[in-house]
Amino acid sequence: MKKLIMMMVLAAGIVGTAVAQEKPAKGEKKHFRKERFANVSPEQMASLKTKKTTLALGLTQKQQDDLYKLNLDQAKDRKQKFEAFKKAREEKKEFSKDDRFKMMNNRLDAQIVYQRKVQSILSEKQFAQWKKMQMHEKQKMVMRMNHFRKAKHDGYKMRKSEGKK
């Protein structure tokens, strides 16, 4: 009788841990991320970005105002491009190599312009700290992308090996 009860408790524990470790459905996390920012207006995005920068760099009121205007322009542009890209994906438009090159080139040009404008707003010390913050954010993004790609690749290997059985 004791053995039967122990076996039942052990089985319940195994089932409990298996249920607790279930992965979210495919694309669920990514969808949540998109939804989280889909309803945020450009004004809100600019305000949040400006406040984070203010907290990190100790900006004056004039610097905050100038940076908010710059962030607002960038957020509006980003929202517009996101909507255009979303529409193209819904239409299942394929981008040629030239299209992708132009998009990447335009994005980099916009980043250069943004950086120069930020440099004109901030002091030298603040700009150096801002550059460090940007590099840190870029590293975090690369790590997230690498994790996503590895998880996607591991899932592919698992599906491929299941097909060979």
matplotlib code that plots the C-alpha trace (Angstrom):
import matplotlib.pyplot as plt

x = [0.0, 2.8, 4.5, 1.3, 0.9, 4.6, 4.2, 1.1, 2.8, 5.9, 3.7, 1.8, 5.0, 6.3, 3.1, 3.1, 6.6, 5.8, 2.8, 4.7, 7.4, 5.1, 6.4, 4.2, 2.6, 4.7, 4.9, 3.0, 5.9, 6.7, 3.0, 2.8, 5.8, 4.2, 0.9, 2.6, 3.8, 1.1, -1.2, 1.4, 1.3, 4.4, 4.0, 4.0, 7.0, 8.9, 8.0, 9.2, 12.4, 13.1, 12.4, 14.7, 17.5, 16.8, 17.1, 20.3, 22.0, 20.5, 19.3, 18.2, 14.7, 15.9, 17.7, 14.6, 12.4, 14.8, 15.3, 11.5, 11.0, 13.7, 12.3, 8.8, 9.9, 11.8, 8.8, 6.4, 8.7, 9.2, 5.4, 4.8, 7.5, 6.2, 2.7, 4.0, 6.1, 3.2, 1.0, 3.7, 3.9, 0.1, 0.3, 3.1, 5.4, 8.9, 11.7, 14.5, 18.1, 18.0, 14.9, 16.6, 19.8, 17.9, 15.9, 19.1, 20.9, 18.0, 17.9, 21.6, 21.4, 18.6, 20.6, 23.6, 21.3, 19.7, 23.1, 24.4, 21.3, 21.6, 25.2, 24.2, 21.8, 24.0, 27.2, 30.4, 30.2, 26.5, 27.0, 29.8, 27.5, 24.6, 26.9, 27.6, 23.9, 23.3, 26.0, 24.6, 21.1, 22.4, 24.2, 21.0, 19.2, 21.8, 21.7, 17.9, 18.1, 20.7, 18.7, 15.6, 17.5, 19.1, 15.7, 14.2, 17.1, 16.9, 13.1, 13.9, 16.4, 13.9, 11.2, 13.6, 14.8, 11.2, 10.5, 13.3, 11.7]
y = [0.0, 2.4, 1.6, 2.4, 5.7, 6.6, 5.7, 7.9, 10.8, 10.4, 10.2, 13.3, 15.2, 14.2, 15.2, 18.5, 19.4, 18.4, 20.7, 23.6, 23.4, 23.6, 26.1, 28.9, 28.3, 29.0, 32.8, 33.6, 35.5, 37.4, 38.2, 39.5, 41.8, 43.2, 43.8, 45.5, 48.3, 48.3, 50.5, 53.0, 56.3, 58.0, 60.8, 58.2, 56.4, 59.7, 60.6, 57.3, 57.4, 61.0, 60.2, 57.2, 59.3, 62.1, 59.7, 58.2, 61.5, 64.2, 66.4, 70.0, 71.1, 72.6, 69.4, 67.4, 69.5, 69.3, 65.6, 65.0, 66.8, 64.6, 61.4, 62.3, 62.8, 59.5, 57.7, 59.0, 58.0, 54.5, 54.0, 55.0, 52.6, 49.8, 50.2, 50.2, 47.1, 45.4, 46.1, 44.8, 41.6, 41.1, 41.4, 38.8, 41.2, 39.8, 42.4, 42.2, 42.6, 46.2, 46.9, 45.5, 47.4, 50.6, 50.0, 49.2, 52.2, 54.6, 53.2, 53.8, 57.3, 58.1, 56.7, 58.9, 62.0, 61.1, 60.7, 64.0, 65.8, 64.1, 65.1, 68.7, 68.6, 66.8, 67.9, 65.9, 63.9, 63.2, 62.2, 59.7, 58.2, 58.1, 56.2, 53.6, 53.2, 52.7, 50.1, 48.3, 48.3, 47.0, 44.2, 43.2, 43.2, 41.0, 38.6, 38.3, 37.8, 35.1, 33.4, 33.5, 32.2, 29.4, 28.4, 28.5, 26.4, 23.9, 23.5, 22.9, 20.2, 18.5, 18.5, 17.2, 14.3, 13.4, 13.0, 10.4, 8.0]
z = [0.0, 0.9, -2.4, -4.3, -2.6, -3.2, -6.9, -7.2, -5.6, -7.8, -10.9, -9.9, -9.4, -12.8, -14.5, -12.6, -13.7, -17.3, -17.3, -15.7, -18.4, -21.3, -23.9, -25.2, -28.6, -31.6, -32.1, -28.9, -27.3, -30.5, -30.9, -27.4, -28.0, -31.2, -29.4, -26.5, -28.8, -31.4, -29.4, -28.3, -30.0, -31.4, -28.8, -26.0, -27.5, -27.7, -24.2, -22.8, -24.7, -23.6, -20.0, -20.0, -21.5, -19.0, -16.1, -17.4, -18.4, -16.2, -19.1, -18.6, -19.5, -22.9, -23.7, -22.8, -25.1, -28.0, -27.6, -27.3, -30.6, -32.2, -30.7, -31.8, -35.4, -35.3, -33.7, -36.3, -39.1, -37.5, -37.1, -40.7, -42.0, -39.8, -41.2, -44.8, -44.1, -42.4, -45.5, -47.8, -45.7, -45.8, -49.5, -49.4, -51.3, -51.8, -51.6, -54.1, -53.2, -54.4, -52.3, -49.2, -49.9, -50.3, -47.0, -45.1, -46.6, -45.8, -42.2, -41.7, -43.2, -40.7, -37.8, -38.8, -39.0, -35.6, -34.0, -35.3, -34.0, -30.6, -30.5, -31.1, -28.1, -25.6, -24.0, -24.8, -21.6, -22.0, -25.6, -24.7, -22.1, -24.6, -27.1, -24.4, -23.7, -27.4, -27.7, -24.7, -26.2, -29.5, -27.7, -25.8, -29.2, -30.8, -27.9, -28.1, -31.8, -31.4, -28.8, -31.0, -34.0, -31.9, -30.5, -34.0, -35.4, -32.5, -33.2, -36.8, -35.9, -33.6, -36.2, -38.8, -36.5, -35.7, -39.4, -39.7, -37.1]

ax = plt.figure().add_subplot(projection="3d")
ax.plot(x, y, z, "-o")
ax.set_aspect("equal")
plt.show()
